[in-house]
Structure formats: C-alpha cells, structure tokens
Amino acid sequence: MDKYPIKLTVNGRVHEFQVEADLRLVDLLRNHLQLLGTKEGCGKGECGACTVLMNGKSVTSCLVLAVQADGAEIVTVEGLGGDLALHPLQDAFIKYGAVQCGYCTPGMLMSAKYLLDINPRPSREEIRVAISGNLCRCTGYTKIIDAIQAVAEGRRD
Amino acid sequence: MSKGYIGKRVNRVDALEKVTGKALYSVDYSMDDMVYIKVLRTPHPHALLKKIDVSRARELPGVVQVITAADVPWLKNFGLIFKDQEVLVREKTRYMGDALAVVAAEDERTARRALNLIEVEYEPLEVISDPLRAMEPDAPRIHESGQVPFEHEFNQGNVLSIDHLVKGDVEQGFAQADHIIENEFRTQFVDHAAMEPEAGLALYDPDEDHYTIWAASQWLHDVQTDVARVLGVKIEQVQVIQPTIGGAFGRREDISVHVILPLMAKLTGRPVKWVMTRQETMLTQSKRTPMTIRLKTGVKKDGTITAWETEIVADTGAYASTGASIVHQALYVSTGPYEIPHVKGVSYTVYTNNTYTGAMRGFGATEAAFAYERQMDCIARDLGLDPAEFRLKNAYTLGSATANGQVLTTSVGTRDTILSAREHFGEKGTPSAPHKKRGVGMATIMFGCGYGEGFPDHSIAGAEVTEEGRILIRSAAADVGQGVKTVLTLVAADVLNIPPECIDLGVASTHSTKNAGSTSATRQTIFSGNAVKLAAENLLGKIYHRASVELGRAHPELSIENGDIILHGTEKQMTLGELAKIAKAKDEPLSAEGCYFPRTDIDYKTGQGTNVYVAYTYNTQYVEVEVDTETGQVDVVRIVAAPDVGKVINPVGLEGQSEGGSAMGLGMALMEEQVFAKAITVNPDFSTYLIPTALDVPDVETFAVESGDAAGPYGAKGIGEPAMIPTAPAIFNAIEDAVGIRLYDMPATPEKVLAAIKAKGGIA
C-alpha cells in the first residue's frame, strides 16, 4: 500500500511519519509514538475511550485517519499534566474517587478538558451531556461528575 | 479495633498511574518480533465441521502459521468447572463463538485477510435457542455423553444439572396460607461490557520449556492450572502475570486468550499478541444466564409468609462454565432475605446453542432477586400492605434460618437497611411535565459472600519489611477496578500502624504470589482482607520479636510507630529497614504469610447446610422513576442505597461500587439485552447493545449500614455484587407505582412500557 507523508504535533512535539492511508490516529498514537494512554474500547466511535483533542476539539481517534491529522495539534492524556504537576482534572479524579478500573479514564479526562476549555463554568447537567459519549461501566458517573464540577468551581480541596 | 486507617477516605493506591495513562492493561504489552493472532469463528451456531482447508491462508505472504484442531490433537478440553469446551473445534460447532482456526501473522491486517482465505464446509444441524426446546426428548444433543456429574444430579439430553431445595413441608405451609400468589418472571442475556476488550501477550522460552502470559484474569492461579492442563505441561512451566484490568464483572473468570496465546508462542517460536475487537468480545465471551423463574408464595392475612415454591429454567448456552452453580445459587436465594419455614424448589440448567453463559455480577442472586422482590411487591399490592412494612415483617434478624437452613448468628442488618433507605429516601418528587408520572419502588436483597456451599475457598497473602523500611504485600487478588488493592493496603496499614503510603503491593503473578482465589463471589474483602490481616499480624509479631531481641526491651518501653522502632525513655531508635537487614543477616527475615480458609457446607440433595456462606451482605434500595406516558421512556431520577457491609473499610470505594452497581442494575432493568436470532448475536456493539451513559444514571446516595461482627477483617463484608442487585426490581416496582402496570420481563424498554400502558387503557 502507498504511504503518505504527514506532519503533526502531539503533546507539543512535532513528528513526521510516512503512513498508509488506512492507519487510524489511535494506532499512530499507540503503536508509532508509544503513547499507550489512549485506549480503544470499540473501534467504532461508540464508547469514547479513544478520545483525544485534535485542534482543540475532542475526537474519537479510532474514527480519525492519521492522514486526516496531517498538520493538526493533538493532545492526549499524556499531554495533560506538566512535568512537575498533574492537571487539576487528573488531581480531582484521584481525590474524588472518579477512577475505578481506569480504562475509560483517559478518554473521560480529555472530554472533560474539552468541556472546561469551551465552558469553564458548566452546570452539573452540562457536565453530564459533555461526557455522555464516554461510556463507563464501573463508576456510575457520579464521582466523575463530582470531580469535573470541583475543578470547574475552582475547588482545591 | 481500628488504629485509624480503617474507614478513612483515601486516594486509591493505583489512581495515579491510571489518570496519567501509565497503567498497562493486557492490550498495552508488546515485544519486538511479535506475531499477531486472529481466530476464525463459525457462522453456524450448530453444525458439523465437514472440511476445513487452510492452505490458501498459509500461502498468504506475511502469514507465519495457521492451525486447526487437526494440528494440535493433544490439547485437552477446558472449562471452569466442567471441562466441556474445545480450544479448536474438532467435529462440530456449538455456538457462533467456537474457534475453527488460529492465524499468526506479521501484522493484524494480514492475519485478518488470512481468515478470509480459509475454506470451511459445514453440515448445519438444528439450532436450539430455547431451553424448553432443548429439554424435549427428541431435541438433538448439544454435548455427547461423558459430562462429569460433579455432585449434581443430571439428566440425559441437554439438561446439565437439576438442583433441589427442600426445607420443611410446603404442602403444610400452603395449607396455612390465606392467600397464594403465583407469578412468572424472566431475565435476559446481558453482556458484561467491561470497557477493556480481551487481549494478551505470550512468550515461550524453549531453553526452559516455559510459558509466560500477560493477560487479565479474575483468578490467576486457576488460569495457570487450566492452561497447564490443556497444553499438557506442568504448572511450574506456566507463569501468568496480571496486568491492570479494565473491568471484569465475571467475564474474566473464563479462559479467553489464555490457551491460544501460549500455544501459538510455542508453535511460532515468537512472542504472540492477540487483541480482540469489541465485536469479537461480545460475540464470543460469556453472558449473564437468562432465567425463567416461577414463584408461588403462601401468605397469611397479616402478611406472614408461610410457604414458598420456586421453579427455575435457565439457559447456560453452549458450554457449562459456571452455569450450574449460578442457577442453583439462584435457587437457594430465591426466597430472598425473608424467614420462611417451608420452602421447595427445583432448577434446571440447560444447554442451548446460544453463547455460553457464565459468571456475571450476582451469579444467580441478581436474577433471583428480580423475581423475589417483584413477587414481594406484587403480594404487598394485592393484599393492600405497605411494601416496606411487609418486608420488615418477614425480614431476617439474628437467629433467622435461611432457605438453606443456615441459622444466622452474626451481622444481620437486613431490617436496618430497609429502615435506613426508607428514612433517607424521604418523599416522592413532582413530575417534570403533565404527561409524566412519578413512582417509587424498593427492593431488599441478600448475597452470600464467598463461594460457599462447601466449595474450598481460601486466600493466601504475604507481608514483608524491605530493606528500605517499606512494607511489601504479596497478594494475587485481582483488582478489576473494584479497589481491593486499596482495601488490602488499608488493612495492612492498620495492623502495622504504618501510613498507607509506605505500603506497596507487589505485582500479582503466579510466580510471586500465592493463590488468593478469584475476584468474584464478593469475597476479596473477606478472604484476601483476612489473609492480609493475618500476614500483617504475623509480620508484626516477627518485628516485635526481632526488635526486642536486638534492643533488649519489650512493650511498653518498646513500640513500633510509623515505620520506626522506638524505645521509650531513651533515644535509641531503629528504622524498620535497619531491623529488616539485621533479621535477614540472622537468617530470620521479616517476612510472613497468612491464610484464611474457613469451611462451608451443603447437602446438594436438599440444598440444606449449617454454614452455607461465611457472611451475607444485605442491601435495600429505594428508587424513584419518572415514566413518560406518551413514549414509555423511564427515567430514573433518584437512587438511595443502604447496604449492610458489616464495617466500611474504604468508604470512597464502597460508594464507588454502590454507584457503579446501581448503574449496572439500571441498565439491566431498562435497556440491556443481548439479542439472539436462532443463536446468532444480533447486536454485538454499543450502538445496538445499550449501556447507561452519564445521561441515564442519577446521582446515587449511599448510606452504609454497619452491622459489624461479620467474617471479614474488622467485621467487614463485601459489596461488589450486592451493590447492583436491588436496582432492577426496585425500578420495576417503581414503574408499577407510577403507572399501575405490572411487568415481569427484563428489560422494561419503552416499547414494552408503552404497550402495557396502552393495554391498560391509558393512564387516568
């Protein structure tokens, strides 16, 4: 199969690749960049586990082709925190017990980040809507919403 | 008596790696020079395999190896209890998940292409998708004779097991009753839908003749045993390493990738990786056991229950897995946590060509509770009794005997759960629109923790002081997301009086940890919790002994606080790490083990025993729904849960389980069903198999009841399964309260609700 050159920024670093047309972004991130934090739960864009930010918007990376990400800025869960500290969302997820098995967590965090980027003071209902595309089978969502709400309200407890 | 770590709100010990994306799940393991596996599944759920030709697949460039059953005739069958599953189909298929061939290739795309080049000829047989058809004498046999009886009476034909329950004399009981109420309830096939699909990696070392497998499992040591048996090698030759696990709920009790991975690692001589898609996981892995449960209850005018009769017909699908145990557990708890002197029951576990059913959260108790809590509510309504008062009148107290004849001598918080949930629930709210109706429903359930029924159940743990002065706990207890690692850390911290941050849990693997039993049966807090407590106490004794020998002092001059050995009245101190070095040098390392191994019993002929389970968790939930009378949609607006867990060790974890369990119960009640058409799965993805999203689940309020004095550490019991069991019947009871329709089958989809409303002539 022919290969296509792409250039994209992932978590602040620029990368160049030669990729086949049918390579998915989730596979580029996991297999070519060893960023294993992004998970695949269904491969059909139905569960949200593979959510990353692409040019500031949340996308299901299993439905994005790597060639579509040419020239894009991608942020994954590995790019959330800094070197010295966790992102407030990561911190809150820990403190509020929003993590159980953790498989949905990276995608959930990215959806939460997108929400707070475009709506810094969401209502509880708006939080529910924002994460409605991220399936979680363990938590029942209550503590995930608590954590996101705490960050939105600027609570640092 | 806790020193202060039990019941504290702490961060999960493994949360940091999960929020940073550093936790490694089965799918995240890779090695250089890997080959990728794909498995050919059958399109025919019941067919003779006439011919299979893999030659074209073998010729495809990039394909490393292709095998069928003919290439590996020495492989034994596997299965959790009954070994009735083949690794590769030899003569006939029994469900659409059966494996016909395994392809190993340089990359996944090539492996998938190779599957399409395999040619198979089948002779279709009658597909049996209804247990009632399976039970007919002229129905074709799905399994040939040679099934292991294993202490269960079994029939000829497709009935795997028939089980009985006899307590007292039901004829006498019914004769005493003023009313006799009979109903039939049905539960459906449910998928576990854990967010992580099946995957794994395996390696074979030809010099050592040794296999290493990285693949999630609820029971490390059982997988090791079964894999070794199937491959025909010694247990020591197989090592299973536990990755981080992305949910389980029962699905990871059975072998999935665990045999084919090491097999192909040896045959190809290379590391082998297999990642199942969601679709493949849903098509091939086990399901919840659907049951038809008939209940007949005799009750006096004043609400006293005098007799109870149960009949269950259950579909175990193509293979036994734990089906028979699930169904007879449903039978044994089919009366609910109510004191009834006369009980009779029978259950039939039946093979069909549907996907095999296995352990799923509740293990029969969930299905039974749907039936008995609906029955209790129907009775209360029919007799004009208050639902809570009717339950309180009959609910277990200390000294009550279960349907299995076990007299409950400790930790019976049943009534407290009803009182607490009722009080915390308060009043029904007002509908959000004129065409919507609000309803409130309750359900009270019981769950026996541990395998029970005389099935040997134990957990072994290790505890040691490292030279750095940290505590290392060795436990094979699988953390599937429920948080057992945090519970074990808190228990060890409490015994040793050392902060949880100074305690590490070693990697769980068959070589570095001993058998802790499965993460199932809501047993880990009790069994591994006790094992860790015992190990920590043994360790503490060794620390005290070594410290007193080295420093020549004992309590009260000598104490151990926060990682240091302190001599009061002097400045002499030693760190635990220093003590550990000294102990090691003297050939008595600071290392200890603990094992918890209680005994339970049952007589399978009657289902009676004296200690059938070591502990029972009770849970009452009050649920408020809002029913849209124009569309049939049911929204759950409130859930209040009051679980009796004996003693809360990890409050954040307890709430998490209660909230997540309620969501799972809600899904089962309202939207989940794995649908089969002639044993073919019709909806193997998340757009057609719906699980609750954040828009479906309300905030769940949890108020723990601590009845204390239970078998677990500090008087604790488990929560994992009982957390989800009351929700579905409570929702159905609430629907009846809202719109006066009586539903008996799960799930209560909008279509069913609307049809029932219309059949009733609409809502006044």
Boltz contact constraints between the chains, C-beta under 6 A:
constraints:
  - contact:
      token1: [A, 36]
      token2: [B, 28]
      max_distance: 6.0
  - contact:
      token1: [A, 37]
      token2: [B, 21]
      max_distance: 6.0
  - contact:
      token1: [A, 41]
      token2: [B, 195]
      max_distance: 6.0
  - contact:
      token1: [A, 42]
      token2: [B, 278]
      max_distance: 6.0
  - contact:
      token1: [A, 42]
      token2: [B, 686]
      max_distance: 6.0
  - contact:
      token1: [A, 43]
      token2: [B, 277]
      max_distance: 6.0
  - contact:
      token1: [A, 44]
      token2: [B, 685]
      max_distance: 6.0
  - contact:
      token1: [A, 46]
      token2: [B, 686]
      max_distance: 6.0
  - contact:
      token1: [A, 46]
      token2: [B, 687]
      max_distance: 6.0
  - contact:
      token1: [A, 47]
      token2: [B, 686]
      max_distance: 6.0
  - contact:
      token1: [A, 49]
      token2: [B, 195]
      max_distance: 6.0
  - contact:
      token1: [A, 77]
      token2: [B, 21]
      max_distance: 6.0
  - contact:
      token1: [A, 78]
      token2: [B, 21]
      max_distance: 6.0
  - contact:
      token1: [A, 90]
      token2: [B, 19]
      max_distance: 6.0
  - contact:
      token1: [A, 93]
      token2: [B, 19]
      max_distance: 6.0
  - contact:
      token1: [A, 94]
      token2: [B, 11]
      max_distance: 6.0
  - contact:
      token1: [A, 94]
      token2: [B, 15]
      max_distance: 6.0
  - contact:
      token1: [A, 94]
      token2: [B, 19]
      max_distance: 6.0
  - contact:
      token1: [A, 97]
      token2: [B, 652]
      max_distance: 6.0
  - contact:
      token1: [A, 97]
      token2: [B, 656]
      max_distance: 6.0
  - contact:
      token1: [A, 99]
      token2: [B, 15]
      max_distance: 6.0
  - contact:
      token1: [A, 99]
      token2: [B, 18]
      max_distance: 6.0
  - contact:
      token1: [A, 100]
      token2: [B, 481]
      max_distance: 6.0
  - contact:
      token1: [A, 100]
      token2: [B, 656]
      max_distance: 6.0
  - contact:
      token1: [A, 101]
      token2: [B, 246]
      max_distance: 6.0
  - contact:
      token1: [A, 101]
      token2: [B, 247]
      max_distance: 6.0
  - contact:
      token1: [A, 101]
      token2: [B, 481]
      max_distance: 6.0
  - contact:
      token1: [A, 102]
      token2: [B, 18]
      max_distance: 6.0
  - contact:
      token1: [A, 102]
      token2: [B, 23]
      max_distance: 6.0
  - contact:
      token1: [A, 103]
      token2: [B, 195]
      max_distance: 6.0
  - contact:
      token1: [A, 103]
      token2: [B, 196]
      max_distance: 6.0
  - contact:
      token1: [A, 103]
      token2: [B, 246]
      max_distance: 6.0
  - contact:
      token1: [A, 104]
      token2: [B, 195]
      max_distance: 6.0
  - contact:
      token1: [A, 105]
      token2: [B, 18]
      max_distance: 6.0
  - contact:
      token1: [A, 105]
      token2: [B, 19]
      max_distance: 6.0
  - contact:
      token1: [A, 106]
      token2: [B, 21]
      max_distance: 6.0
  - contact:
      token1: [A, 128]
      token2: [B, 694]
      max_distance: 6.0
  - contact:
      token1: [A, 128]
      token2: [B, 695]
      max_distance: 6.0
  - contact:
      token1: [A, 131]
      token2: [B, 694]
      max_distance: 6.0
  - contact:
      token1: [A, 132]
      token2: [B, 693]
      max_distance: 6.0
  - contact:
      token1: [A, 132]
      token2: [B, 694]
      max_distance: 6.0
  - contact:
      token1: [A, 132]
      token2: [B, 695]
      max_distance: 6.0
  - contact:
      token1: [A, 137]
      token2: [B, 193]
      max_distance: 6.0
  - contact:
      token1: [A, 137]
      token2: [B, 194]
      max_distance: 6.0
  - contact:
      token1: [A, 137]
      token2: [B, 195]
      max_distance: 6.0
  - contact:
      token1: [A, 137]
      token2: [B, 247]
      max_distance: 6.0
  - contact:
      token1: [A, 138]
      token2: [B, 247]
      max_distance: 6.0
  - contact:
      token1: [A, 138]
      token2: [B, 481]
      max_distance: 6.0
  - contact:
      token1: [A, 138]
      token2: [B, 660]
      max_distance: 6.0
  - contact:
      token1: [A, 139]
      token2: [B, 656]
      max_distance: 6.0
  - contact:
      token1: [A, 139]
      token2: [B, 660]
      max_distance: 6.0
  - contact:
      token1: [A, 140]
      token2: [B, 659]
      max_distance: 6.0
  - contact:
      token1: [A, 140]
      token2: [B, 660]
      max_distance: 6.0
  - contact:
      token1: [A, 140]
      token2: [B, 662]
      max_distance: 6.0
  - contact:
      token1: [A, 140]
      token2: [B, 663]
      max_distance: 6.0
  - contact:
      token1: [A, 140]
      token2: [B, 697]
      max_distance: 6.0
  - contact:
      token1: [A, 140]
      token2: [B, 700]
      max_distance: 6.0
  - contact:
      token1: [A, 141]
      token2: [B, 694]
      max_distance: 6.0
  - contact:
      token1: [A, 141]
      token2: [B, 697]
      max_distance: 6.0
  - contact:
      token1: [A, 142]
      token2: [B, 659]
      max_distance: 6.0
  - contact:
      token1: [A, 142]
      token2: [B, 699]
      max_distance: 6.0
  - contact:
      token1: [A, 142]
      token2: [B, 700]
      max_distance: 6.0
